[in-house]
Amino acid sequence: MLAVRATEEFTSPLPPGFEVRQVFLDSLGVLYLDCSKAIRSVATGPGGSDLAISAIVLTLAGTFPEVKRVQFLADGQVKERYLGV
């Protein structure tokens, strides 16, 4: 499980309580990230929300060539905002 923590030297673009609960890759190369409900505030946050999501997607796709798309879920529910990312 990945948890986000902010310190005095570092402020995370992800909200407190953000966790990746499960990760799985299907046969078509779609990587599913099942996150905590805190992902909802990333979707509605000011300015940096698209940057944070893009950074996650680009890091995963750049690190793992088998990843063709990334689908975000919030507590197992599809996040429509990120379909096709």
C-alpha positions in Angstrom: 0.0 0.0 0.0 1.3 3.5 -0.9 0.5 6.3 1.5 1.3 10.0 1.1 2.9 12.0 3.8 3.9 15.6 3.7 6.9 17.0 5.7 8.1 20.5 6.3 10.6 20.1 3.4 8.2 18.5 1.0 4.5 19.2 0.2 2.8 16.5 -1.7 0.4 17.4 -4.6 -1.7 14.5 -3.4 -4.1 15.0 -0.6 -3.6 13.7 2.9 -5.0 10.2 3.2 -4.4 9.3 -0.4 -3.6 5.7 -0.7 -3.3 3.2 -3.6 -5.2 0.2 -2.3 -4.8 -2.2 -5.2 -3.0 -2.3 -8.6 -3.7 -4.7 -11.4 -2.9 -4.9 -15.1 -5.3 -6.5 -17.6 -4.3 -8.3 -20.8 -4.9 -5.2 -22.9 -2.3 -3.2 -21.0 -4.8 -1.2 -18.9 -3.4 -0.6 -15.4 -6.1 -0.1 -12.8 -5.2 1.9 -9.7 -7.8 1.4 -6.9 -7.2 4.4 -4.7 -8.8 5.7 -1.5 -11.6 8.2 -1.6 -9.1 11.0 -1.2 -8.5 10.7 -5.0 -11.8 12.6 -5.4 -10.2 15.8 -4.0 -7.3 15.4 -6.5 -10.0 15.6 -9.2 -11.5 18.8 -7.8 -8.3 20.4 -6.4 -7.0 23.7 -7.7 -4.4 23.8 -10.5 -2.1 20.9 -9.6 -4.7 18.1 -9.9 -4.1 17.5 -13.6 -0.4 17.7 -13.0 -0.5 15.2 -10.2 -2.6 12.7 -12.3 -0.4 13.2 -15.3 2.7 12.6 -13.3 1.3 9.3 -12.0 0.3 8.2 -15.5 3.5 9.2 -17.2 5.7 7.6 -14.5 3.8 4.3 -14.7 3.7 4.2 -18.5 7.4 5.3 -18.8 8.6 2.7 -16.2 6.5 -0.2 -17.3 6.3 -0.6 -21.2 3.3 -3.0 -20.9 1.2 -0.2 -19.4 -0.9 1.3 -22.3 -3.5 3.1 -20.3 -4.2 3.9 -16.6 -7.7 3.7 -15.1 -8.2 5.3 -11.7 -10.8 3.9 -9.3 -12.0 5.4 -6.0 -12.7 2.6 -3.5 -13.4 0.2 -6.4 -15.6 2.7 -8.4 -14.5 3.9 -11.8 -13.5 7.6 -11.9 -15.2 8.8 -15.2 -13.0 11.9 -15.2 -9.9 9.8 -16.0 -11.3 7.5 -18.6 -8.9 7.5 -21.5 -5.9 8.9 -19.6 
